[in-house]
Amino acid sequence: MAAPPNLAFVGTYTRSGRSEGIHVFSCDPGTGRLTHRSFVEDLDPSFLAFDPSRRFLFATSEGLTDDTGAVVSYAIDSTSGALRQLSRQPTGGGEPCHLAPDPTGKFLLVANHLNGSATVFPIEADGRLAPASHFRQHSGSGPGPTQQGPHAHHVSFDPAGQRVLLTDKGIDKIMVYHLDLGAGELVPNDPPFGRIHAGAAPRHLAFGSDGRFAYVNGEADMTLSTCTYDPATGTLEEVQVVSTVPEGESGDAFTTAEVAVDPSGRFVYVSNRGHHSIATFDIDPSTGRLSPAGHVSTGGQTPRHFAIHPSGARVYVANQDTDTIVQFAVNPHSGQLMPTGDVTHVGAPVCILFS
């Protein structure tokens, strides 16, 4: 049976010394308040994903070297949501930081940040992960001080489930692949990548509601790029670049983190670390282009991740360095975020996933 509804799973950085692993919360359907239920110990479970059936949870166990990076699978108790570890596999790449199962539920893809690579794992029927079936290494560099080599950071499937898109911060590219479901291997698309402007350090990617546009946040230069996407060929082209911070505001410690499109497809949000804010943009439905629509303080420091509730009515921001998840109400007409005053305390939160 699938995970019970109205739960939130929170990945954390245990390296902070302020957390133990993955925490499970109840989410009140009326107020949105989070109430702690259970946790399971793990090492730096920095990103989480469900399998398509939602019976299993996958987590990156980030580590800081090639030898310690791993991916872990858990069974989800269908009544309580409690997690039970099923398997653990090394990714063969340092700092695995993002992951995504394929739509068939046969394979799990993991992005390794340290040296810019991707690993593919077969998923067994019982949720266990088999040893890796494929490892693909990126190459190249970029002009920025953190771009001496490749640094993969986000992996996802296009809305049709036909292609894999993998952002690489170190080489300013979105790599595009097919997943061979027979061999469990990533095969380069033709064209094999979409290019993002030099020095952007593309971190995460979110598709618009109709799959014709994708939005990519530049971690290094505080930008958000609008890209056209051709689902027939996998061609991705950057057509617009906007700043994620107000004009005249900048800082050496400013970096973007997460990007997400709301369920209505009318708004896109980006979190700004250092500036400690969420930027809101309106989406033109015909062109996909963005118009800035304001900023709101996250009520804490270092918003590494945020999650839009499946209802679209609330946004939850994980402030990594102040150990809080801050809840915002969403204005359905303007997309603006309004603090509700509800704050949940959890050590070094870095990912929020709703059932």
C-alpha positions in Angstrom: 0.0 0.0 0.0 1.1 3.6 -0.7 2.3 6.1 1.9 -0.6 7.5 4.0 -1.8 11.0 3.0 -1.0 14.3 4.8 2.6 13.5 5.7 5.8 15.5 5.2 9.2 13.7 5.0 12.1 16.0 5.7 15.7 15.3 4.8 18.4 17.0 6.8 22.2 17.6 7.0 23.4 15.5 9.9 26.9 16.9 9.5 25.5 20.0 11.3 25.3 18.0 14.5 21.7 19.2 14.9 19.8 16.4 13.2 19.7 12.6 13.1 18.4 11.8 9.6 15.0 11.8 7.9 12.0 13.1 9.9 8.4 12.3 9.4 5.6 14.8 10.2 1.9 14.9 10.0 0.5 17.8 8.0 -2.9 19.1 9.3 -5.1 19.4 6.1 -6.8 22.4 7.6 -4.1 24.5 9.1 -1.1 23.0 7.4 0.7 22.7 10.7 3.4 20.0 10.9 3.6 17.6 13.9 6.5 15.4 14.4 5.8 11.6 14.2 9.0 9.7 13.8 12.5 9.7 12.4 15.1 7.3 11.0 18.9 7.8 11.3 21.0 8.3 8.2 24.0 10.2 7.1 23.2 13.5 5.4 20.0 12.4 3.7 19.9 15.6 1.6 17.3 14.8 -1.0 14.2 12.5 -1.1 11.9 11.0 -3.7 9.1 8.5 -3.8 8.9 5.6 -6.2 5.9 5.9 -8.6 3.7 3.6 -6.3 4.7 5.7 -3.3 5.4 2.5 -1.3 9.1 3.3 -1.1 11.2 6.3 -0.3 14.6 6.9 -1.8 17.2 9.2 -0.2 20.7 10.5 -1.1 23.2 9.9 1.7 25.5 12.7 0.6 28.9 12.2 2.2 31.8 14.3 1.1 34.1 11.9 -0.8 33.8 9.4 -3.7 33.9 6.6 -1.2 31.0 7.7 1.1 28.3 8.9 -1.2 25.4 6.5 -1.3 21.7 6.1 -2.1 19.3 4.4 0.4 15.8 2.9 -0.1 13.1 2.7 2.6 9.8 0.9 3.0 7.0 3.3 4.1 4.6 2.0 6.7 1.1 2.4 5.1 -0.5 3.4 8.4 2.1 5.5 10.3 4.5 6.6 7.5 7.4 5.3 9.6 10.5 4.4 7.5 12.3 1.1 7.5 15.6 0.8 5.6 15.7 -1.7 2.8 19.0 -1.2 1.0 22.1 1.0 0.6 24.3 1.3 -2.4 27.4 3.4 -3.2 26.9 5.8 -6.0 30.5 5.8 -7.2 30.4 9.6 -7.2 31.0 12.1 -4.4 28.2 14.2 -2.8 25.1 12.6 -4.4 22.6 15.4 -4.0 19.5 14.7 -6.2 17.6 11.7 -7.4 14.6 10.6 -9.5 13.0 7.3 -10.3 12.0 6.6 -13.9 8.2 6.7 -14.5 8.1 2.9 -14.8 9.6 2.4 -11.4 12.3 0.1 -12.7 15.3 2.4 -12.2 16.6 5.2 -9.9 18.8 8.0 -11.3 21.2 9.9 -9.0 23.1 13.1 -9.7 26.6 13.2 -8.0 27.8 16.7 -7.4 31.5 16.4 -6.5 32.9 15.4 -9.9 29.8 15.7 -12.1 28.4 12.3 -12.8 25.1 10.3 -12.9 24.5 6.8 -11.6 21.6 4.4 -12.5 20.3 1.7 -10.1 17.8 -1.0 -10.8 14.9 -1.0 -8.4 13.7 -4.5 -7.3 10.1 -5.3 -6.8 10.5 -5.1 -3.0 12.0 -1.6 -3.1 15.6 -2.8 -2.7 18.2 -1.2 -4.9 20.5 -3.5 -6.9 24.1 -2.4 -7.6 24.5 0.3 -10.2 23.8 -0.7 -13.8 25.4 2.4 -15.3 27.7 5.3 -14.4 28.1 8.3 -16.7 30.8 10.9 -16.2 30.5 14.5 -17.4 33.5 16.6 -18.6 34.3 20.2 -19.2 34.5 23.4 -17.1 33.1 26.9 -16.9 34.4 30.5 -16.3 33.4 30.8 -12.7 35.5 30.1 -9.6 33.4 27.0 -8.7 33.4 25.7 -12.3 36.9 24.1 -12.6 35.1 20.8 -13.5 31.6 19.3 -13.8 29.2 19.4 -10.9 25.8 17.6 -11.5 23.1 18.8 -9.2 19.6 17.9 -10.5 18.1 15.0 -12.5 14.6 14.7 -13.7 12.4 13.3 -16.5 10.6 15.5 -19.0 6.8 15.6 -18.6 6.3 12.9 -21.2 8.8 10.6 -19.4 10.8 10.2 -22.6 14.1 11.9 -21.7 16.3 12.6 -18.7 17.5 16.1 -18.1 20.5 16.6 -15.8 21.7 20.0 -14.8 25.5 20.5 -14.4 26.6 23.6 -12.5 30.3 23.2 -13.5 29.8 23.3 -17.3 26.7 25.5 -17.8 24.8 22.7 -19.5 21.6 20.7 -19.2 22.6 17.3 -20.3 19.8 15.3 -22.1 19.6 11.5 -22.2 17.4 8.6 -23.0 17.1 5.9 -20.4 17.5 2.5 -22.0 15.1 0.4 -19.9 16.6 -2.9 -21.1 20.2 -2.2 -20.2 19.6 0.4 -17.5 21.9 2.9 -19.2 21.8 6.6 -20.0 22.2 7.2 -23.8 23.0 10.7 -25.0 20.2 12.4 -26.9 20.6 14.2 -30.2 21.2 17.1 -29.4 23.0 15.9 -26.2 22.6 19.1 -24.2 21.1 22.5 -23.9 23.4 25.4 -23.1 22.8 27.9 -20.3 24.6 31.3 -20.3 28.2 31.3 -19.2 28.9 31.5 -15.5 25.3 30.8 -14.5 26.0 27.4 -12.8 22.6 25.9 -13.5 21.4 24.2 -10.3 17.8 22.9 -10.6 15.1 22.7 -13.3 11.3 22.9 -13.2 8.9 22.4 -16.2 5.9 24.6 -16.8 2.5 23.0 -16.8 2.3 22.2 -20.5 5.9 20.9 -20.9 6.9 23.5 -23.5 9.0 25.6 -21.2 11.6 24.8 -18.5 12.9 27.2 -15.8 16.5 26.8 -14.7 18.0 28.7 -11.7 21.6 29.9 -12.0 23.2 29.3 -8.6 26.2 31.5 -9.1 24.8 34.6 -10.8 21.4 34.8 -9.1 19.4 34.3 -12.3 16.4 32.4 -13.6 16.4 31.3 -17.2 13.4 30.6 -19.3 14.1 27.8 -21.8 11.9 26.4 -24.7 11.7 22.7 -24.8 10.8 20.6 -27.8 9.4 17.3 -26.5 9.7 15.7 -30.0 13.5 16.2 -30.1 14.6 17.0 -26.6 16.0 20.4 -27.8 16.3 22.9 -24.9 17.1 26.6 -25.7 17.6 29.5 -23.3 15.4 32.5 -24.4 15.2 34.8 -21.3 17.3 35.5 -18.3 16.0 37.5 -15.2 17.5 38.3 -11.9 16.2 36.6 -8.8 17.0 39.5 -6.4 15.8 43.1 -6.6 17.8 45.5 -8.7 20.9 46.9 -6.8 21.0 44.0 -4.3 23.8 41.6 -4.5 26.4 39.8 -2.3 29.3 37.5 -2.5 27.4 35.0 -0.4 24.2 35.1 -2.5 23.3 31.9 -4.3 20.0 30.5 -5.6 18.9 27.0 -4.5 15.4 25.7 -5.5 13.0 26.5 -8.3 9.4 25.3 -8.6 6.3 26.0 -10.7 3.0 26.1 -8.8 0.3 23.5 -9.6 -1.7 26.1 -11.6 1.2 26.7 -13.9 0.9 30.5 -13.5 3.8 31.2 -11.1 7.4 30.1 -10.6 9.3 30.5 -7.3 13.1 30.6 -6.6 14.8 30.5 -3.2 17.7 32.9 -2.6 20.4 32.0 -0.1 22.2 34.9 1.5 19.4 37.2 0.5 17.1 34.8 2.5 14.1 35.3 0.3 11.7 33.6 -2.1 11.3 35.4 -5.5 8.0 35.1 -7.3 7.5 35.4 -11.1 4.4 35.5 -13.3 4.5 33.1 -16.3 3.1 34.3 -19.6 1.1 31.2 -20.7 1.7 31.7 -24.4 5.4 32.6 -24.4 6.6 31.1 -21.1 8.4 34.3 -20.4 8.6 35.6 -16.8 7.7 38.9 -15.1 9.1 39.6 -11.6 6.3 39.7 -9.0 8.1 40.4 -5.8 10.1 38.9 -2.9 9.3 37.7 0.6 11.7 37.0 3.5 11.9 33.4 4.4 11.9 34.2 8.1 15.3 32.4 8.5 18.6 31.9 6.9 19.8 29.8 3.9 16.5 28.6 2.3 18.1 25.6 0.6 14.8 24.0 -0.4 11.1 24.8 -0.4 8.1 22.7 -1.3 4.7 23.6 -2.6 1.9 21.7 -0.9 0.0 19.4 -3.3 -3.1 21.6 -2.8 -1.1 24.6 -4.0 -2.4 26.6 -1.0 0.8 26.7 1.0 4.6 26.8 0.6 7.0 25.4 3.1 10.5 26.8 3.2 13.4 24.9 4.7 15.8 27.3 6.3 18.9 25.2 6.7 21.0 27.4 9.0 18.3 28.5 11.4 16.7 25.0 11.8 13.2 26.0 10.8 10.5 25.2 8.3 8.4 28.3 7.8 4.9 28.1 6.3 3.5 30.6 3.8 -0.1 30.9 2.4 -0.3 31.3 -1.3 -2.6 34.1 -2.8 -4.3 32.1 -5.6 -4.8 35.3 -7.7 -1.3 36.9 -7.5 0.9 34.0 -6.4 2.2 36.1 -3.5 3.5 34.3 -0.4 2.1 35.4 2.9 3.7 34.3 6.2 1.2 32.4 8.4 3.2 32.6 11.6 3.5 28.8 11.7 7.1 27.6 12.2 8.4 24.1 12.7 11.7 23.4 14.3 14.0 20.7 12.8 17.7 20.6 12.6 19.3 21.6 9.3 16.4 20.9 7.0 17.4 20.6 3.3 14.4 18.8 1.6 10.7 18.6 2.1 8.5 15.9 0.4 4.7 15.7 0.8 2.7 12.4 0.5 
